[in-house]
Amino acid sequence: MAFCFLILLLASSVCCLNATTQNHMNKMALNKLSVDLLNLAGKRILMRVDFNVPMKDGKITNNQRIVAALGTIKYVLDKGAKSVVLMSHLGRPDGNKNQKYSLKPVAEELKTLLKRD
């Protein structure tokens, strides 16, 4: 599975999850869990993904980072997550809005690869 973080939004707590395959909990500043140890059914999931892909003239030139995250995204969806919000960045806009850094082409590529909206 691709390296990305999941945050489960629960009633009174936030749990940070490392979606790489691990067989144990890792005690650090934030507890990291393997996504396959969780009951995701009915949960709202916020997933930090690395979709900072190379682009030229608004077209993705290499979708490897998107493809790398597909396994984890599909896993969460297949386990019945209520909703999945993907969070990423593109380039370094330096705090300014710039269409050059829009994630819209990434969203379109993701729709195509997942075969869903």
BELPE-V471229 format. One line per field, one symbol per residue. phi: phi as a letter, one per 20 degrees, with the letter a starting at -180 (. if undefined). Layout:
phi->???
This chain:
phi->.febddceedgcbddeceeffcdbedecgcfdceffedeegmeedddecedfefcblmdfebegffgfeggfffgfffengfbcdecbbcmcflmdfbggdfegffffffgffelae
